């Protein structure tokens, strides 16, 4: 009888040692007012494992969108939010702007979003959210909200403040690209390299982030294909932007 009790204790200990739970949720569109420009889909799986008195939480997410709008889209911003098992809230934004590109987002086009995944959170077991007295798993959430859209005719939907941010970003990026052209035309290779390293003018975080992304792309082209390829890309971007401004639909 004593041996049986010991076996039960050992069996319980093994279960407690590697206790796990997981849940999978579909991506839910919470845009307001209800939008009909992009159809979102995706899912997220939250997993939690208790090992040696510590809780390991992980997540794996997918997200994509299909353009529904009859009017081509130049730019849009979507906000993702998620948390698992009553844990801390996480957010991520997808910002796409084709103002400097030759192609718009057209009806039927699919877009894959990069949502942070595989994050691991470790905490003492006593600090982790637990099931309630009825055994219910604490709330989990995975949502997306389309915050802003700008169409090819220049009209916008959503948060006007985001539209103002995009205008300011485009000014910063245009100035940066024009500076690269001037440095290239000087004929001094070192001047061009120095111009690529130029920091964005704006001190506003999002504008700096967007400008840095453009700078990084130009540097990548320079590194992989050389200066001529980099300046060709820069000039094409400026030509595309000039054509949009000349249309009278964009300031």
N, C-alpha and C positions, 0 to 999 in steps of 0.2 A: 504493500500500500504506500509505504514511504517512497519507494522507487517511482511509482506512478505519479506521485505528487511532484517529485523532482523533474520528471519528464514534462509534466504540464507547465512547470515554471520555466523550463528551458524553451519549450515551444512558444510560450507567451513572449519570452525575451527575444526570440528570433523574429516574431512578428513586429514587436515594438522597434526592433533595431532597424528594420527597413520598411517602415510604414510609408505608403505612397497614396496619392490621390491626384486626379487630373480631371480637367473639364475642357471641352471644345465649344467655342461660340462662333456663330456667323458674324460677319461684319454688318453693323446696322447703320443706315444713313439717318442722321438726326438733323439734317439741314432744315432751316426754317427762314423764310417760307419754303415750302417744299419745292425742290428744284427738279427740272426735267432736262438737264444739260449733260449730265454724266451718270451712268449707272455703275455703282460700285458693287464689288463682290469680294469675298475673302473670308478667312477664318483665323482664329487664334486658339492655340492649345496651351493652357497653363498646367504645369506639372509641379508637384511638390513631393519631396522625399525627406523623411526623417532618418538621419544616420548619426549615430554616436551623440545623440542629444542636440544635433544641429539640423536646421531645416534648409534644404536646398530648393529654391524656386527657379524654374526656367519657363521660357515662353517661346513658341514658334508661331510666326504669323505670316500670312499671305494677304495681299491686297492688289486689286487691279480695277481698272475703270474702262468703260466703253462710252465713246462720245455719242450722245443722243441728239444733240443740238443740230437743227437744220442749218444754222449759221456757223461758219467756221470759227474756231476759238483760237485766239492768239495767246492768252495767258489765263491761268487759274491757280487758286490756292485752296488746298483742302487740309483740314486739321484732323488728325487721328488721336484717339484717346483710349487707354486701356488700363485695367488693373485686374489682378487675379486673386481669388480667395480673400477678398476684403483688404488686399495689400495697398501699397502706395500707388497713387495715380501717376501714369506716364503719358507724355504727349509728344507728338511729332508732327511736323508740317511738311506737306509736299507743295513746292512752289515751282511752277513751270511758266516760262516766259519765252515765246518764240518771236518777240519783237525784232530781234536781230537775225532771225532765221528766214529762209525762203518759203518754208511750208508751215501751214497752220494745222491745228488739230481738226480733222474733218469727221463728219458723221460716219459711225461704224468703226473708227480707229480705236485700237486697244492700247492701254497704257498700263505698264506694271509699276507699282510703287514699292519703294524700299522702306519697309517698316522695320525698325530695330528688332532683332530677334536673337534668341540664344542667350539672352542676358541671364546671369546667375546671381541670385541674391542669397546670401548665407546669413543666418541669424540663429541665436540660441533658441531652442525649442520653446521655451517659456514666453518668448516675445512674438512668436508667429501667430497670426489669426487662426482660430480654431473653429470647428463646427459648433453650432449653438446646442442648447440642451435637447433639441429635438433631432439632432444629427444632421441638420441642413447645412450644406456648404455655404460659406459666406459669399456675398455677391461678387460676381466677376462681370467685366464689361469690355466691349470692343466696338467702338463707334467711329464714324467719320462724318465730318460736317464740311460741306462745300461752302467756303466763305466768300469767294470772289471769282468772277469770270469776266474777261474782256473779250469781245468778239472782234472779228476782222474788220467790221465797219466802225470800230472805235467805241461802240456802246458798252456799258458795263452792267453787271448784276452783282448785288451783294454789298460788301463793306467798302464804302468809298475811301476810307482811310487806307486800305490796302492798295487801292488804285493810285492814290497819291504817293505811296511808298514806291510803287513800280515806276512811276514817272521819274522820281528822284533817282532811283537805281539806274534807269536808262541814261540819264544825264551823266552820272558818274562813269558808267561803262563807255559811253560815247567819248567822253574826254580822255579816258585811258587808251582806247583804241586809236584815237586821233594822235595822241602823243607817240604811240608806237610807230605810226606811219611817218611822222616827222623825224623821229630818230632813225628810221630805216633810210629815208631819203637823204639824210645827212651823209650817208655812205660809210659811217663809222660803225663797225660791228660791235664794238664795246658800248657805244651809245645805245644801240638797240637792246643789248643784253641788260644794260642798266635801266632802260625804260620799262622792260618787262618786270623788273623788281619793284617798280614804283608802287607805293602803298596807296590804297584808295583815299580820295580826298575826304569823304564823309566820315564823321565820327559816329553816326547812327549804326547800330549793330547790324540790322538786316541789310542795309545798303552796302556795308563793308563786306558782309558775307557773300552777297551776290557778285560784287566786284572781284573779290578774291577768287571766286569760282571761275570767272572768266580768265583771270590772270593765270590760274593754274592750268586751264585748258590750253592757253596760248603757249605756256612753258612746255607742256607735254608735247605739243606739235613740234616746237623748236627742238626739243631733245630727241624725238623719234625721227623727224623728217627734215630738219634743218630750218634755217632762217627764211628761205624763200617760201617754203610751205606755210610757215607761220604767218608771214606777212600777207600771203594770198588769202588765208582764212580771215585775217583782220580786215582786209579791204572788202571782202565779200560781206562780212557782218555789217560794216558801215554802209555799203551799197544797199543792203536789204532795209536797214533802218531809215536811210534817206528816202527810199521809195515809199515806205509807210508814212513818213511825215509829209511827203509831197502829195499823198492822197487826200490830205486835209482831214483825215479821220483821227489823227493822233497829234497831240501837242508835242 
